Amino acid sequence: MQTRHDTEAPADELGMTLIEMMVVVLIISLLMGAAGYMAYRQFIKAQEQVTAQTVKRVVLAASQYAMENDNDCPADLAQLAEEEILDSVPTDAWGEALGFRCPATRSRSLADVWSWGRDKVEGTDDDINSWELKRSLRGRRRAGPASPASP
């Protein structure tokens, strides 16, 4: 007659050791970290694209205002919202107010519009502005300050 003790597996074959479980947890952690990093990079890219679209929208709104008002420039972004050309005073994806100058001094459009970007510092690589918008979306930035001095 066989007893229960005779049919049990040896102690070294019962399951995973602590070291094996730690290796599995480490591998899962590395995979999750890599996925988190990739998701964060995509989030930053999306914020930049949203801000670039907002800058384009403000430039077009300023042009519309000028067409409706004998080529006069809007005084500021609030005036575009008051005239209901924009729904509200726009901000960048980081919640900061956009810079606005009309008439433009840096671009060929009617108005200069800019955001200091994620770091909120003028003249860094993450600045987004209306006069080099196409280049900045492709990741190419010119050397030196990319934003105008405050009026």
DRENPA-3360 file (N, C-alpha, C; in nm, 2 decimals, always signed):
BEGIN
1 = MQTRHDTE = +0.08/-0.12/+0.00/+0.00/+0.00/+0.00/+0.09/+0.13/+0.00 ~ +0.05/+0.22/-0.09/+0.12/+0.34/-0.09/+0.06/+0.45/+0.00 ~ +0.15/+0.52/+0.07/+0.11/+0.63/+0.15/+0.12/+0.76/+0.08 ~ +0.06/+0.86/+0.14/+0.07/+0.99/+0.08/+0.21/+1.04/+0.07 ~ +0.29/+1.01/+0.16/+0.43/+1.05/+0.17/+0.51/+0.99/+0.05 ~ +0.47/+0.88/+0.01/+0.55/+0.81/-0.10/+0.52/+0.88/-0.23 ~ +0.40/+0.94/-0.25/+0.36/+0.99/-0.38/+0.40/+1.14/-0.40 ~ +0.44/+1.21/-0.29/+0.47/+1.35/-0.30/+0.60/+1.37/-0.37;
9 = APADELGM = +0.61/+1.48/-0.44/+0.74/+1.51/-0.51/+0.84/+1.55/-0.42 ~ +0.97/+1.54/-0.45/+1.08/+1.58/-0.37/+1.07/+1.73/-0.34 ~ +1.12/+1.78/-0.23/+1.11/+1.92/-0.19/+1.17/+2.01/-0.30 ~ +1.27/+1.98/-0.37/+1.33/+2.07/-0.47/+1.25/+2.08/-0.60 ~ +1.14/+2.00/-0.61/+1.06/+2.01/-0.73/+0.92/+2.06/-0.70 ~ +0.89/+2.11/-0.58/+0.76/+2.15/-0.54/+0.71/+2.28/-0.60 ~ +0.80/+2.37/-0.63/+0.76/+2.50/-0.69/+0.88/+2.59/-0.72 ~ +0.85/+2.72/-0.73/+0.96/+2.81/-0.77/+1.03/+2.86/-0.64;
17 = TLIEMMVV = +1.16/+2.87/-0.65/+1.23/+2.93/-0.54/+1.22/+3.08/-0.53 ~ +1.26/+3.14/-0.43/+1.25/+3.28/-0.41/+1.34/+3.35/-0.52 ~ +1.45/+3.30/-0.55/+1.53/+3.36/-0.65/+1.46/+3.36/-0.79 ~ +1.40/+3.25/-0.82/+1.33/+3.24/-0.95/+1.21/+3.34/-0.95 ~ +1.14/+3.35/-0.84/+1.03/+3.45/-0.84/+1.09/+3.59/-0.85 ~ +1.20/+3.62/-0.79/+1.26/+3.75/-0.80/+1.30/+3.78/-0.94 ~ +1.36/+3.68/-1.01/+1.40/+3.70/-1.15/+1.27/+3.73/-1.24 ~ +1.16/+3.66/-1.22/+1.04/+3.68/-1.29/+0.99/+3.82/-1.27;
25 = VLIISLLM = +0.99/+3.86/-1.14/+0.94/+4.00/-1.11/+1.03/+4.10/-1.17 ~ +1.16/+4.08/-1.17/+1.26/+4.17/-1.23/+1.23/+4.19/-1.38 ~ +1.21/+4.08/-1.45/+1.18/+4.08/-1.60/+1.05/+4.16/-1.62 ~ +0.95/+4.13/-1.55/+0.82/+4.20/-1.56/+0.84/+4.35/-1.54 ~ +0.91/+4.38/-1.44/+0.94/+4.52/-1.40/+1.01/+4.60/-1.52 ~ +1.11/+4.53/-1.58/+1.18/+4.59/-1.69/+1.09/+4.61/-1.81 ~ +1.01/+4.51/-1.84/+0.91/+4.53/-1.95/+0.81/+4.64/-1.92 ~ +0.76/+4.65/-1.80/+0.67/+4.76/-1.77/+0.74/+4.90/-1.77;
33 = GAAGYMAY = +0.86/+4.90/-1.73/+0.94/+5.03/-1.74/+0.96/+5.07/-1.88 ~ +0.99/+4.98/-1.97/+1.01/+5.01/-2.11/+0.88/+5.06/-2.17 ~ +0.77/+4.99/-2.14/+0.64/+5.03/-2.19/+0.60/+5.17/-2.14 ~ +0.63/+5.20/-2.01/+0.59/+5.33/-1.95/+0.67/+5.44/-2.02 ~ +0.80/+5.41/-2.04/+0.88/+5.51/-2.11/+0.83/+5.55/-2.25 ~ +0.80/+5.44/-2.32/+0.75/+5.46/-2.46/+0.61/+5.54/-2.45 ~ +0.53/+5.51/-2.36/+0.40/+5.58/-2.35/+0.42/+5.73/-2.31 ~ +0.52/+5.75/-2.22/+0.55/+5.89/-2.18/+0.60/+5.97/-2.30;
41 = RQFIKAQE = +0.69/+5.91/-2.38/+0.74/+5.98/-2.50/+0.63/+6.02/-2.60 ~ +0.53/+5.92/-2.62/+0.42/+5.95/-2.70/+0.33/+6.06/-2.65 ~ +0.32/+6.07/-2.52/+0.24/+6.17/-2.45/+0.30/+6.31/-2.47 ~ +0.43/+6.32/-2.46/+0.50/+6.44/-2.48/+0.49/+6.49/-2.63 ~ +0.50/+6.39/-2.72/+0.48/+6.42/-2.86/+0.34/+6.48/-2.89 ~ +0.24/+6.41/-2.83/+0.10/+6.46/-2.84/+0.08/+6.60/-2.79 ~ +0.14/+6.63/-2.67/+0.13/+6.76/-2.62/+0.19/+6.87/-2.71 ~ +0.31/+6.83/-2.77/+0.37/+6.93/-2.87/+0.28/+6.95/-2.99;
49 = QVTAQTVK = +0.22/+6.84/-3.04/+0.13/+6.85/-3.16/+0.01/+6.93/-3.13 ~ -0.05/+6.91/-3.01/-0.17/+6.99/-2.97/-0.13/+7.14/-2.96 ~ -0.02/+7.17/-2.90/+0.02/+7.31/-2.89/+0.05/+7.37/-3.03 ~ +0.11/+7.29/-3.12/+0.13/+7.34/-3.26/+0.00/+7.37/-3.33 ~ -0.10/+7.28/-3.31/-0.23/+7.31/-3.37/-0.29/+7.43/-3.31 ~ -0.28/+7.45/-3.18/-0.33/+7.57/-3.12/-0.27/+7.70/-3.17 ~ -0.14/+7.70/-3.19/-0.06/+7.81/-3.25/-0.12/+7.84/-3.39 ~ -0.13/+7.74/-3.47/-0.19/+7.76/-3.60/-0.33/+7.82/-3.60;
57 = RVVLAASQ = -0.41/+7.77/-3.51/-0.55/+7.81/-3.49/-0.55/+7.96/-3.45 ~ -0.46/+8.00/-3.37/-0.46/+8.15/-3.33/-0.41/+8.23/-3.44 ~ -0.31/+8.19/-3.52/-0.27/+8.27/-3.64/-0.39/+8.29/-3.73 ~ -0.46/+8.18/-3.76/-0.58/+8.19/-3.85/-0.69/+8.28/-3.79 ~ -0.71/+8.27/-3.66/-0.81/+8.36/-3.60/-0.77/+8.50/-3.61 ~ -0.64/+8.53/-3.59/-0.59/+8.67/-3.61/-0.62/+8.72/-3.75 ~ -0.59/+8.64/-3.84/-0.61/+8.67/-3.98/-0.76/+8.70/-4.01 ~ -0.85/+8.61/-3.95/-0.99/+8.63/-3.97/-1.04/+8.76/-3.91;
65 = YAMENDND = -0.98/+8.79/-3.79/-1.02/+8.92/-3.72/-0.98/+9.04/-3.81 ~ -0.86/+9.03/-3.87/-0.81/+9.14/-3.96/-0.90/+9.16/-4.08 ~ -0.94/+9.04/-4.14/-1.03/+9.05/-4.25/-1.17/+9.12/-4.22 ~ -1.21/+9.09/-4.10/-1.34/+9.15/-4.06/-1.33/+9.29/-4.00 ~ -1.21/+9.34/-3.98/-1.19/+9.47/-3.91/-1.09/+9.56/-3.99 ~ -1.11/+9.57/-4.12/-1.03/+9.66/-4.20/-0.88/+9.64/-4.18 ~ -0.83/+9.52/-4.17/-0.69/+9.48/-4.16/-0.63/+9.53/-4.03 ~ -0.71/+9.56/-3.93/-0.66/+9.59/-3.79/-0.62/+9.46/-3.72;
73 = CPADLAQL = -0.51/+9.47/-3.64/-0.47/+9.36/-3.56/-0.55/+9.35/-3.43 ~ -0.58/+9.23/-3.38/-0.64/+9.22/-3.25/-0.54/+9.27/-3.14 ~ -0.58/+9.33/-3.04/-0.49/+9.38/-2.93/-0.42/+9.26/-2.86 ~ -0.50/+9.16/-2.84/-0.45/+9.04/-2.76/-0.54/+8.92/-2.79 ~ -0.50/+8.81/-2.73/-0.58/+8.69/-2.74/-0.72/+8.70/-2.68 ~ -0.74/+8.78/-2.58/-0.87/+8.80/-2.52/-0.96/+8.86/-2.61 ~ -0.91/+8.95/-2.70/-1.00/+9.02/-2.79/-1.05/+8.92/-2.89 ~ -0.97/+8.82/-2.93/-1.02/+8.72/-3.03/-1.13/+8.64/-2.96;
81 = AEEEILDS = -1.12/+8.61/-2.83/-1.23/+8.54/-2.76/-1.35/+8.63/-2.74 ~ -1.33/+8.75/-2.71/-1.45/+8.85/-2.70/-1.53/+8.86/-2.83 ~ -1.46/+8.86/-2.94/-1.52/+8.87/-3.07/-1.58/+8.74/-3.11 ~ -1.56/+8.63/-3.03/-1.61/+8.50/-3.06/-1.54/+8.43/-3.18 ~ -1.42/+8.48/-3.21/-1.35/+8.41/-3.32/-1.28/+8.28/-3.26 ~ -1.24/+8.29/-3.14/-1.20/+8.18/-3.06/-1.30/+8.15/-2.95 ~ -1.31/+8.03/-2.91/-1.40/+7.99/-2.80/-1.36/+8.05/-2.67 ~ -1.23/+8.05/-2.64/-1.18/+8.11/-2.52/-1.03/+8.15/-2.54;
89 = VPTDAWGE = -0.97/+8.21/-2.44/-0.83/+8.25/-2.46/-0.75/+8.12/-2.45 ~ -0.68/+8.09/-2.56/-0.61/+7.96/-2.57/-0.49/+7.96/-2.48 ~ -0.45/+7.83/-2.44/-0.33/+7.81/-2.37/-0.26/+7.69/-2.44 ~ -0.13/+7.67/-2.40/-0.06/+7.56/-2.46/-0.10/+7.43/-2.38 ~ -0.05/+7.32/-2.42/-0.08/+7.19/-2.36/-0.04/+7.18/-2.22 ~ +0.05/+7.27/-2.17/+0.10/+7.27/-2.04/+0.03/+7.37/-1.95 ~ -0.08/+7.43/-2.00/-0.16/+7.52/-1.93/-0.11/+7.67/-1.92 ~ -0.01/+7.70/-2.00/+0.05/+7.83/-1.99/-0.01/+7.92/-2.11;
97 = ALGFRCPA = -0.02/+8.05/-2.08/-0.07/+8.14/-2.19/+0.03/+8.14/-2.31 ~ -0.03/+8.15/-2.42/+0.05/+8.17/-2.54/+0.10/+8.31/-2.55 ~ +0.22/+8.33/-2.61/+0.27/+8.46/-2.65/+0.20/+8.51/-2.78 ~ +0.17/+8.64/-2.79/+0.10/+8.69/-2.90/+0.15/+8.82/-2.94 ~ +0.19/+8.85/-3.06/+0.23/+8.98/-3.11/+0.17/+9.00/-3.25 ~ +0.10/+9.11/-3.26/+0.03/+9.15/-3.39/+0.05/+9.30/-3.41 ~ +0.11/+9.34/-3.51/+0.16/+9.27/-3.63/+0.28/+9.19/-3.60 ~ +0.30/+9.09/-3.68/+0.42/+9.00/-3.66/+0.55/+9.07/-3.70;
105 = TRSRSLAD = +0.65/+9.03/-3.62/+0.79/+9.08/-3.65/+0.88/+8.96/-3.70 ~ +0.84/+8.84/-3.67/+0.92/+8.72/-3.70/+0.87/+8.63/-3.82 ~ +0.74/+8.64/-3.84/+0.68/+8.55/-3.94/+0.62/+8.62/-4.05 ~ +0.58/+8.55/-4.15/+0.52/+8.61/-4.27/+0.37/+8.63/-4.25 ~ +0.32/+8.56/-4.15/+0.17/+8.57/-4.12/+0.14/+8.71/-4.05 ~ +0.02/+8.73/-4.02/-0.02/+8.86/-3.96/+0.03/+8.87/-3.81 ~ +0.03/+8.75/-3.74/+0.07/+8.76/-3.60/+0.18/+8.65/-3.57 ~ +0.26/+8.69/-3.47/+0.35/+8.59/-3.41/+0.29/+8.53/-3.29;
113 = VWSWGRDK = +0.29/+8.40/-3.28/+0.23/+8.33/-3.17/+0.34/+8.22/-3.13 ~ +0.35/+8.21/-2.99/+0.45/+8.12/-2.94/+0.42/+8.06/-2.81 ~ +0.48/+7.95/-2.78/+0.47/+7.88/-2.65/+0.61/+7.85/-2.61 ~ +0.64/+7.86/-2.48/+0.77/+7.83/-2.43/+0.79/+7.68/-2.41 ~ +0.69/+7.60/-2.44/+0.70/+7.46/-2.43/+0.70/+7.40/-2.29 ~ +0.73/+7.28/-2.29/+0.72/+7.20/-2.16/+0.80/+7.25/-2.05 ~ +0.92/+7.31/-2.08/+1.01/+7.36/-1.97/+0.98/+7.50/-1.93 ~ +0.89/+7.57/-2.01/+0.85/+7.70/-1.98/+0.96/+7.80/-1.98;
121 = VEGTDDDI = +1.07/+7.78/-2.06/+1.18/+7.86/-2.06/+1.20/+7.91/-2.21 ~ +1.22/+8.04/-2.23/+1.24/+8.09/-2.36/+1.37/+8.05/-2.42 ~ +1.37/+8.02/-2.55/+1.49/+7.99/-2.63/+1.54/+7.85/-2.62 ~ +1.46/+7.76/-2.57/+1.51/+7.62/-2.56/+1.45/+7.54/-2.68 ~ +1.49/+7.41/-2.69/+1.45/+7.33/-2.80/+1.31/+7.29/-2.80 ~ +1.24/+7.30/-2.69/+1.10/+7.26/-2.69/+1.00/+7.38/-2.72 ~ +1.05/+7.50/-2.75/+0.97/+7.61/-2.78/+0.89/+7.58/-2.92 ~ +0.77/+7.62/-2.92/+0.69/+7.61/-3.04/+0.64/+7.75/-3.08;
129 = NSWELKRS = +0.66/+7.78/-3.21/+0.62/+7.92/-3.25/+0.57/+7.92/-3.39 ~ +0.51/+8.02/-3.43/+0.44/+8.03/-3.56/+0.54/+8.05/-3.68 ~ +0.66/+8.11/-3.65/+0.75/+8.13/-3.76/+0.84/+8.02/-3.80 ~ +0.85/+7.92/-3.72/+0.92/+7.80/-3.76/+0.84/+7.67/-3.73 ~ +0.72/+7.68/-3.74/+0.63/+7.57/-3.70/+0.65/+7.44/-3.77 ~ +0.67/+7.44/-3.90/+0.69/+7.32/-3.98/+0.82/+7.25/-3.94 ~ +0.92/+7.33/-3.92/+1.05/+7.27/-3.88/+1.04/+7.21/-3.74 ~ +0.98/+7.28/-3.65/+0.98/+7.24/-3.51/+0.90/+7.11/-3.50;
137 = LRGRRRAG = +0.80/+7.08/-3.58/+0.72/+6.96/-3.58/+0.80/+6.84/-3.62 ~ +0.90/+6.87/-3.71/+0.98/+6.76/-3.76/+1.10/+6.74/-3.67 ~ +1.11/+6.81/-3.56/+1.22/+6.80/-3.47/+1.34/+6.88/-3.50 ~ +1.34/+6.96/-3.61/+1.45/+7.05/-3.64/+1.43/+7.18/-3.58 ~ +1.53/+7.23/-3.51/+1.52/+7.36/-3.44/+1.64/+7.44/-3.49 ~ +1.63/+7.56/-3.50/+1.74/+7.64/-3.54/+1.82/+7.68/-3.42 ~ +1.95/+7.71/-3.43/+2.03/+7.74/-3.32/+2.00/+7.88/-3.27 ~ +2.02/+7.90/-3.14/+1.99/+8.03/-3.08/+1.85/+8.04/-3.04;
145 = PASPASP = +1.82/+8.16/-2.98/+1.68/+8.18/-2.93/+1.58/+8.17/-3.04 ~ +1.47/+8.09/-3.01/+1.37/+8.06/-3.11/+1.25/+8.15/-3.08 ~ +1.25/+8.24/-2.98/+1.13/+8.31/-2.95/+1.17/+8.46/-2.94 ~ +1.07/+8.55/-2.97/+1.10/+8.69/-2.97/+1.11/+8.74/-2.83 ~ +1.18/+8.85/-2.82/+1.18/+8.92/-2.69/+1.04/+8.98/-2.66 ~ +1.01/+8.98/-2.53/+0.88/+9.04/-2.49/+0.87/+9.18/-2.54 ~ +0.75/+9.22/-2.58/+0.73/+9.36/-2.63/+0.74/+9.46/-2.52;
% end
